Amino acid sequence: MSFRIFNLGWLFLFLELTSCGISKSLHDIPDVSSYNSGIPERIKISDSAYTLGPNNLSKNKQGLWELYVEGNPFERGLITGSLTEELFHFQEHAFLSKVDELVPSKSKQAILRRFLAWFNRKLYLNVPVEYKTEIYGLSKYASPKYNHIADPYLRILYLHGAHDIGHALQDLALVGCTSFAAWGDKTEDSSLIIGRNLDFYAGDEFAKEKIISFVNPTEGYKFMSVTWAGMIGVVSGMNEHGLTVSINAGKSKIPLIAKTPISILNREILQYATTIDEAIAIAKKRQVFVSESIFIGSAKDKKAAIIEVSPTNFGVYKVSNENQLICSNHFQSDAYAEDKKNRKHIVESHSQYRYQRMEELLNQQPKITPQIAVDILRNKDGLNNKSIGYGNQKALNQLLAHHAIVFKPEQRLVWVSSNPYQLGEFVAYDLNAIFKNPNKLSLANTALNIEKDPFQFTQAYRNYQTYRTLRTQALSAIKNNGTLTTEVLSELKNKNPEYWEAYYLVGKYYYEKGYFTASLNAFKKAKTKEITTVPDQQDVDKYIKKLKRKLAL
């Protein structure tokens, strides 16, 4: 899910939360009278280590927070909130402070508030009581700074649907997650290996404080997931039985009402399923309001499958004649064979390109290992190893991932990337060992860690970081009629010379300034590069056509 515009989801949630319609949900606050509302005081060991009874939170040397929590739903929420309170406040601020930046117009905010109050009116009815209870406990530690927006419980509940709402209301299928699985004769030891990139970008601040969460619930199965403070849903995870889940956004019709957030459905599958069939049965029970591929790996089944859900359809995709499975951002099951939006998405987006690139890389490696899986997830080139520019969404590694993860379900092993993106060290965790002895302040099995990508120490990487800064300057100048020097424009192109977007931005800047010859040259140069999508290609062609007409006058 490459969420370049993911912040719109958080904007929509903010606007919905501030609407008068939210009061309709107040009666749904979970009844926690049967639970003990008292928990021990958090003990601070250091600025990066805390304990609370048998529960703990600590930061490892790779910068990942490791959280262990056990108990009933209300206890889990309270304990998680207490242990992660500072991180929770940081994350809320990172989300909600974006509002004025994205839509400064108060009148436009008012229009969106009214619409979203109607759209999100029944979301709370589609979240299981267990998870609403956990969220209620968690919300006791929400930042009081935002209580003017909404009651903490409702605020945190609705934030769990932020991705879904942004995806649904804007049809945000401009996403770039890629996942794969290999087993049998495709892996070195014949056991199942799964790799995935979560290309999920909501600003640099958002990805700073990742949490590797290990949960021991009173009901269901123990599990781990990669998450952030304030989030009990799951985007990537594995349970004690070696069942794994991850999500890749898809394309479908825009719904008229919010239903079950996909991260909550993922959480339910992870906590209560041990096989692919059990995961399918749980997914069939829930109504979602976005289109997603749920990538399921199973130690018991020794293979993987894809559950494809949308507001109006349901499909399952399995392979029978080969021991590998690939997932990008389009649906593959027979249920979606005639889906017009899905077929158009395959043709016009970068999803099929990444699928083919993953297939190409897997075919180059007859036997996949965890190290090879990491190498594939870090690959920055296009088909046939073509240089397509850093940050291109046609690449598997778009240099914006929230995290990458590799699973070996049969061994209960998982590797999680550390910053930056998926270039940092992949930290190894052994779920069998962790759940036998969860009270250690360091939960990683560092002997199995996979080394940092040396790319992050190269001049090319430093150039890319400079490009990102210059890109922001260019977008601001184009939007606000600002001025850039010719040196800045030249540097923008030179710091990422194979990326079509660099020339596109220069072309747009010159077009807005009326320098039509320079603009035309820039757009023509963009056209020689690997442009990300068909709509992007059409946009470049449109500018070239308009500029030729202007220059002919």
Buried (B, 14 or more C-beta within 10 A) or exposed (E): BBBBBBBBBBBBBBBBBBBEBBEEBEEBBBEBEEBEEEBEEBEEEEEBBBBBBBBBBBBBEBBBBBBBBBBBBBBBBBBBBBBBBBBBBBBBBBBBBBBEEBBEEEEEBEEBBBBBBEBBBEBBEBBBEBBBBBBBBBBBBBBEEBEEBBBBBBBBBBBBBBBBBBBBBBBBBBBBBBBBBBBEEBBBEBBBBBBBBBBBBBBEBBBBBBBBBBBBBEEBBBBBBBBBBBBBBBBBBBBBBBBBBBBBBBBBBBBEBBBBBBBBBBBBBBBBBBBBBBBBEBBEEBBBBBBBBBBBBBBBBBBBBBBBBBBEBBBBBBBEEEBBBBBBBBBBBEBBEEBEBBBEBBEBBBBBBBBBBBBBBBEEBEEBBBBBBBBBBBBBBBBEEEBBBBBBBBBBBBBBBBBBBBBBBBBBBBBBBBBBBBBBBBBBBBBEBBBEEBEEBEBBBEEBBBEBBEBBEEEEBEBBBBBBEBBEBBBEBBEEEEEBEEEBBEBBBEBBBBBBBBBBBBBBBBBBBEBBEBBBBBBBBBBEBBBBBEEBBEBBEEBBEBBEEBEEE
